[in-house]
């Protein structure tokens, strides 16, 4: 089992441990999920839980964990009376993250974009393309993304389905399933398994 301590440096682990102790909440390191980096849940009896994907690099892991801990603090204070990513959560998230906004915790290129992001944090860092691009530079295993595929190129995803990349729609890409011919919208940094640069 992956231990939380192995994913954080000494200083961040010490502070985050104190938060988790106060909140009486455990963090489970989970398998990779395509739909989310982490989550915060409250069960019917009021017990809180946090899960974080195991394959996140240390910088994405720290940001994501702090994001979810901010949800826990916001839940304790407001329960269901505020929006999940509303002003109350944003204020708490900024407050918690302020402890890590230095080169002691993040490389300068990440820190630059993270400081901008924290002015008005989004519901997920995945929606902040400038930030997530620079964070992804620090992944141990370099991935291939939809934005790397040439227009007209064919790529496959984890479940084996194949798509042809069509055109860009503002920040995302229109792609067509080669079998069903249905169109889908892909995030630029959606990871693909393989590609064939060809035109149809």
C-alpha positions, 0 to 999 in steps of 0.5 A: 500500500502506498503511504501518504508520507511517501508522496509528500516532502517532510514539511508538507507532510507535517502540516497536512498531517495536522489538518487530517488529525484535526478533521479526523479524516483518512486519505486513501491512495486509490487507483488511477481514475480518468474522470478525476484526480481526487475526491471528497465524500461524506457518507450517510452517517457523516464520516468524511473520506478523501481519495487521491490517485496514486499516479500523480506526480508530487506537485499535482498530488500536493495541490489535489490533496489540499483541494480536497482537504479544503472541501473537508474544512468547508463541509465542517463549517457550512455543510450543504448550505454552500456550493461545492466550489463556491466562494467559501471553498475558494477562500479556504483553499487559498488559505491552505495553499498559501502555506505552500506557495514558495520555491520550497514546495514548487519549482519556479515555473509551476509556482508562477502559474499556480499563483495566478490560478489561486487568484480564482481557483477552478473546480479542478486544475485540469481546467487550467490549461496553462497550469496543468501543462507545466505540472505535467512536465514533471510526470515521471512517465511522459504521456502522449496527449490528444493535443499532440496528435495531428489533425486527421491522426488516429489515436487509441485510448485505454479501453482500445477504442480508436478515434480520429482527431478532427478540429479544435473547438475553442480549448477542446478537440472534436474527435470521431469514434472510428467504429460508431462514427459518433463525435466526442469532445476531448480535453487537450491533455487527455492521455492516449495510448498510441497514435497513427499520424494519418489522414482519412 
